[in-house]
Amino acid sequence: MSESLNKEQIKKLLPHREPMLLIEELNNIKKLFSATAIVNVKKDSFFVQGHFPGQPVMPGVFIVEAFGQAAAALTASGIDKSAYENKLVFLMGVEKARFRIPVIPDCKLELNIEAIRSHGRVWKYKGEAFVNGKKMADAQWSATIVDKK
């Protein structure tokens, strides 16, 4: 059975807050393996203000940030709570990020993410972003779990 997290549950796992908390929900969670995150891209989303006037587009860097948040929530929800207390997940690197079709508001961006491997505190992920079944972007990235200062 797959599990889901709503925004309030995600806030308990991630340090991000509005306006930087981009993911609304995390669905189809397969513990420490994969999930689907939802980002509601709206005309009034802060990241499309001025990008670009008259033709708003979600910046690719924010798609990558949403991938990272989804991966952090997937990992935090799957590992032992005591192992995650007073920790943060930091993005280490982004590889093979491709932006195929511009993400235009108003839409629901679905991020299908998968943990490829973990080695100690370093995790590697891959993801694909879709709107209405069309692939908009894809990327691979790595992250690490670090102690909060």
Residue pairs with C-beta under 8 A, 6 or more apart in sequence:
2 27
2 28
2 29
2 30
3 29
3 31
3 77
4 25
4 26
4 27
4 28
4 29
5 13
5 25
5 26
5 29
5 73
5 77
6 24
6 25
7 21
7 23
7 24
7 25
10 21
10 23
10 25
10 26
10 73
11 17
11 21
13 72
13 73
13 76
13 77
13 84
14 21
14 69
14 72
14 73
14 76
14 89
15 88
16 22
16 69
19 45
19 46
19 47
20 65
21 69
22 39
22 62
22 65
22 66
22 69
23 37
23 38
23 39
23 66
23 69
23 70
23 73
23 111
24 37
24 38
24 39
24 40
25 37
25 38
26 35
26 36
26 37
26 38
26 70
26 73
26 74
26 77
27 35
27 36
27 37
27 38
28 34
28 35
28 36
29 35
29 74
29 77
29 78
31 77
31 78
32 74
32 75
32 78
32 79
32 115
32 118
33 114
33 115
34 74
34 112
34 113
34 114
34 115
35 70
35 73
35 74
35 113
36 110
36 111
36 112
36 113
37 66
37 69
37 70
37 73
37 110
37 111
37 113
38 108
38 109
38 110
38 111
39 66
39 108
39 109
39 111
40 106
40 107
40 108
40 109
41 48
41 58
41 103
41 104
41 105
41 106
41 107
41 108
41 109
42 48
42 105
42 106
43 56
43 105
43 106
45 58
45 105
47 58
47 59
47 62
48 56
48 57
48 58
48 59
48 105
49 56
51 57
51 58
51 59
56 104
56 105
57 102
57 103
57 104
58 102
58 103
58 104
58 105
58 109
60 97
60 99
60 137
63 99
63 103
63 109
63 111
63 129
63 136
63 137
63 139
64 94
64 97
64 139
64 141
66 109
66 111
66 129
67 111
67 113
67 125
67 127
67 129
67 139
67 141
68 89
68 91
68 141
68 143
70 111
70 113
70 127
71 89
71 113
71 115
71 123
71 125
71 127
71 141
71 143
72 89
72 143
74 113
74 115
75 89
75 115
75 123
75 143
75 145
76 84
76 89
84 145
86 147
86 148
87 145
87 146
87 147
87 148
88 145
88 146
88 147
88 148
89 143
89 144
89 145
89 146
90 143
90 144
90 146
91 141
91 142
91 143
92 122
92 141
92 142
92 143
92 144
93 141
93 142
94 139
94 140
94 141
95 139
95 140
95 141
95 142
96 138
96 139
96 140
97 137
97 138
97 139
97 140
97 141
98 137
98 138
98 139
99 136
99 137
100 135
100 136
100 137
100 138
101 131
101 134
101 135
101 136
101 137
102 136
103 109
103 129
103 131
103 136
103 137
107 131
107 132
108 131
109 129
109 130
109 131
109 136
110 129
110 130
110 131
111 127
111 128
111 129
111 130
112 127
112 128
112 129
112 130
113 125
113 126
113 127
114 125
114 126
114 127
115 123
115 124
115 125
116 124
116 125
116 126
116 140
117 123
117 124
118 124
121 144
121 145
121 146
122 142
122 143
122 144
123 142
123 143
123 144
123 145
124 140
124 141
124 142
125 140
125 141
125 142
125 143
126 138
126 139
126 140
126 141
127 138
127 139
127 140
127 141
128 135
128 137
128 138
129 135
129 136
129 137
129 138
130 136
